[in-house]
Amino acid sequence: MRRTKMKSTKEKIIDILIDNKDKYISGESISEKLEVSRASVWKHIKNLEKEGYQIESKTSQGYKLIGRTDTANPSYEISHRLKTSFMGQRVEYFKTIDSTNIQANKIASQSPEGTVVLADEQTKGKGRIGRTWVSEQNKGLYFSTILKPDIALMQAPFITQLVAASLTKTFLDLGIEISIKWPNDLIYKGKKVAGILTEMSAEIDHISYIIVGIGINLYKKDFEDEIKDKATSFANEGIEIDRIEFLRKFFPNFEDLYEKFKAGDKRECLDILRSRSAVLGREVYKIKEGERVKVFARDIDDIGNLIVEHESGQIETVFTGEISIRGLDSYI
């Protein structure tokens, strides 16, 4: 049974202000709805202002939410009337953190499924195969989600691609033509804009929890020399994305595909993975332990493995793990 988080008075107040955005609502009305004193309402309003919410107050009219600064805690707005049962309903927000995946691992056992750890900056952002994910303050979207699926261990690797499909669906909903570099990168105009890192805690026959970390380059302008030909940001491509609105679209998409997957239905997910693939139908390099082998990417099977053909004609099933895929003359 999933546990739900009871909202605090402050969270309930911001809900009311968001519901009544651009118009005043009296302190008396708020206090009656929440069954708290007007003094308590005033105190919470002041705390919200300190957190970065711009709230206008007028005698005899009440309070009106007019905006927020970049320092405002985004968790209230992400979860506000979110159209999910559990995904994103609880958001733990940090201005700076070592890694959202590290923090999610710390709280996973005591947290309900769908809990999200979100940060403005990661000092030790983690990438796949031990790499570092550069996560500068307010330059991207960095978050991790806790999952507790009742599935067989052998099904767990598909979660990464489930997330890739959910992200892709969200970008397409926003009119952004994204493709997927199997198994865990999202590509825009031939360069990486997002990555996924999945970690798992399991017993011999049971998954305790899965942590899915996601990093998206939103606003970063300058990339280091060693990655500038491989990576870009949406800002560099002239695309503005509001991270709160993106998450509010992503979590329903993710929950929908996740629930279908647990029920044994991967059709929509696989359709997205195949139709939006950046590698299928192309010659690419399969890289393992520094060795590059040229192969032709033929298909993604129903388990999510990549089917490739060697120059000799040999067909190989490539599993996710310690394998990387690269384009012949570019990142992809």
MONORDA-V665222 format. One record per residue. PHI is phi in whole degrees, 0 to 359 (* if undefined). Layout:
PHI, PHI
//
This chain:
*, 281, 270, 251, 272, 284, 283, 283, 301, 299, 294, 293, 293, 294, 301, 296, 295, 293, 298, 248, 302, 75, 216, 279, 226, 288, 298, 295, 297, 296, 296, 291, 297, 262, 57, 228, 285, 294, 296, 294, 300, 301, 298, 291, 299, 297, 295, 295, 295, 296, 280, 115, 276, 265, 239, 268, 236, 225, 302, 75, 248, 112, 240, 220, 279, 247, 165, 209, 269, 294, 273, 294, 294, 280, 298, 298, 287, 297, 276, 299, 51, 295, 274, 223, 276, 213, 292, 79, 287, 234, 235, 261, 251, 227, 291, 224, 208, 294, 201, 295, 294, 298, 295, 298, 298, 293, 256, 302, 298, 261, 253, 289, 300, 93, 298, 241, 252, 236, 221, 282, 209, 241, 272, 224, 302, 252, 245, 288, 56, 77, 283, 260, 254, 293, 226, 287, 299, 57, 254, 202, 245, 236, 204, 229, 238, 267, 240, 224, 283, 269, 226, 290, 305, 292, 274, 301, 301, 291, 304, 303, 285, 298, 293, 302, 293, 294, 297, 299, 301, 293, 299, 296, 301, 271, 81, 254, 279, 254, 232, 245, 266, 309, 256, 220, 244, 251, 239, 230, 51, 82, 234, 286, 241, 204, 221, 233, 235, 249, 232, 223, 244, 213, 266, 300, 232, 209, 271, 285, 194, 235, 251, 249, 261, 230, 233, 234, 279, 264, 241, 297, 258, 251, 248, 300, 305, 287, 236, 295, 273, 250, 235, 212, 233, 293, 298, 298, 263, 77, 244, 259, 232, 277, 295, 293, 296, 298, 296, 292, 272, 291, 300, 297, 298, 295, 299, 298, 291, 295, 294, 297, 301, 295, 275, 93, 251, 249, 299, 296, 300, 296, 300, 293, 301, 281, 288, 253, 292, 270, 244, 298, 79, 227, 277, 221, 262, 263, 244, 219, 52, 85, 271, 258, 231, 282, 221, 252, 280, 267, 196, 244, 282, 291, 267, 103, 282, 268, 261, 236, 242, 281, 299, 283, 99, 293, 262, 231, 264, 260, 267, 293, 145, 271, 241, 238, 241, 224, 290, 289, 241, 205, 302, 203
//
